[in-house]
Amino acid sequence: MEIILLQDVERLGSKDDVVSVKDGYGRNFLIPQKKAIVATESAKKILAENIRQRAHKEAKLKEEATKLAEQIVAKKISIGAKTSTSGKIFGSVNTIQLAEALSKKGFEIDRKQISIPEDSIKEVGTHKAVIKLHKEVKIEIEFEVVAE
């Protein structure tokens, strides 16, 4: 029996895969649990159209992320922090402060998309961070931590 998977099934396949399974497994387990549908000709056509449309949307999102990445790299980002006389920061600078600094520049980026290679930044100076705008678009930006 040929079926189209509606979600990932361990040791069988990923979502939208067309796979062959034994009749009982498909009819008694996968289809009743809404993990698959029978792969009729019309279902295969619908699947092909959905995959085509999803690919088009994905290409558009990737293009937008690439444009945004070019704009972010062009900006200079600085974060103010309270420091001691020796240049050590009280507390630390993390992704939340970096996301706020980016929003002040006009870029709405979620802090979960930002990763700082060091655990936490505790000194004034220039540091690097990686921003994941899309699953295929990652950029590395430099930002400066300055004393307030």
C-alpha positions in Angstrom: 0.0 0.0 0.0 1.4 3.4 -0.9 0.8 6.3 1.5 1.7 9.9 1.8 3.1 10.9 5.2 1.5 13.9 6.9 4.2 14.1 9.5 7.6 12.6 10.3 7.4 9.0 11.3 10.5 7.4 12.9 12.2 4.7 10.8 9.7 5.3 7.9 10.1 8.8 6.4 9.7 12.5 6.6 6.6 14.6 6.0 5.3 14.6 2.4 7.3 11.4 1.5 5.4 8.8 -0.5 6.3 5.4 1.0 5.1 1.8 0.6 4.0 0.0 3.8 2.1 -3.2 4.6 -1.6 -2.8 4.3 -2.4 -3.5 8.0 0.2 -1.0 9.2 -1.2 1.7 6.9 -4.9 1.0 7.4 -4.8 0.2 11.2 -2.2 2.6 12.5 -0.9 5.4 10.2 -4.2 6.5 8.7 -6.4 6.4 11.8 -3.7 8.4 13.8 -3.7 11.0 11.0 0.0 10.3 10.3 -0.7 9.4 6.6 -3.2 9.4 3.8 -3.7 6.9 1.0 -1.5 7.9 -2.0 -4.2 8.1 -4.7 -3.5 9.9 -8.0 -5.4 13.1 -6.9 -3.6 13.1 -3.5 -0.2 12.8 -5.4 -1.2 15.8 -7.6 -2.2 17.9 -4.5 1.1 16.9 -2.8 3.2 18.0 -5.9 1.4 21.3 -6.0 1.8 21.9 -2.3 5.6 21.2 -2.6 5.9 23.5 -5.5 4.1 26.4 -3.7 6.1 25.8 -0.5 9.4 25.9 -2.5 8.3 29.2 -4.0 7.5 30.7 -0.6 10.8 29.4 0.8 12.8 31.0 -2.0 11.0 34.3 -1.3 11.7 34.1 2.5 15.4 33.3 1.8 15.7 36.3 -0.6 14.2 38.6 2.1 16.5 37.2 4.7 19.5 37.8 2.4 18.5 41.5 1.9 18.0 42.0 5.6 21.5 40.4 6.3 23.1 42.9 3.9 21.5 45.8 5.7 22.4 44.6 9.2 26.1 44.0 8.2 26.3 47.6 7.0 25.2 49.1 10.4 27.6 49.7 13.3 26.1 48.5 16.5 27.2 49.6 20.0 25.8 48.6 23.4 26.2 50.8 26.5 27.0 49.1 29.8 27.8 50.3 33.3 31.5 49.5 34.0 34.0 49.8 36.8 37.1 51.9 36.5 39.1 48.9 35.2 36.7 48.3 32.3 34.9 45.3 33.7 31.1 45.3 33.1 28.7 45.1 36.1 26.7 42.0 35.1 27.1 40.9 31.5 26.0 41.7 27.9 23.8 39.0 26.4 21.5 38.4 23.4 18.7 40.5 25.0 20.7 43.7 24.9 21.9 42.9 21.4 18.4 42.4 20.2 17.3 45.7 21.8 20.3 47.5 20.1 19.2 46.0 16.7 15.6 47.2 17.3 16.9 50.7 17.9 18.5 50.5 14.5 15.2 49.4 12.9 15.7 45.6 12.7 13.2 43.5 14.6 15.1 40.3 15.4 14.2 37.9 18.1 16.8 37.2 20.7 16.5 33.5 20.1 17.9 34.0 16.6 21.1 35.6 18.0 23.9 33.6 19.5 27.1 34.8 21.1 30.0 32.4 20.8 31.4 33.4 24.3 29.1 32.5 27.2 28.7 36.0 28.3 30.5 39.3 27.6 32.0 40.9 30.7 34.5 43.3 29.2 34.3 46.5 27.1 35.5 46.1 23.5 34.5 44.6 20.1 32.8 41.3 20.1 31.1 39.0 17.5 27.7 37.4 17.3 25.9 35.1 14.9 22.4 35.9 13.7 20.3 33.2 12.1 17.8 34.9 9.8 16.8 31.8 7.9 17.8 28.2 8.0 20.2 28.8 5.2 21.1 32.5 6.0 23.4 33.1 8.9 25.5 36.3 9.3 28.3 37.2 11.7 28.2 40.7 13.0 30.6 42.7 15.1 29.3 44.9 17.9 31.0 47.2 20.4 30.4 47.3 24.1 31.1 50.8 25.4 31.1 52.2 28.9 28.1 54.4 29.8 
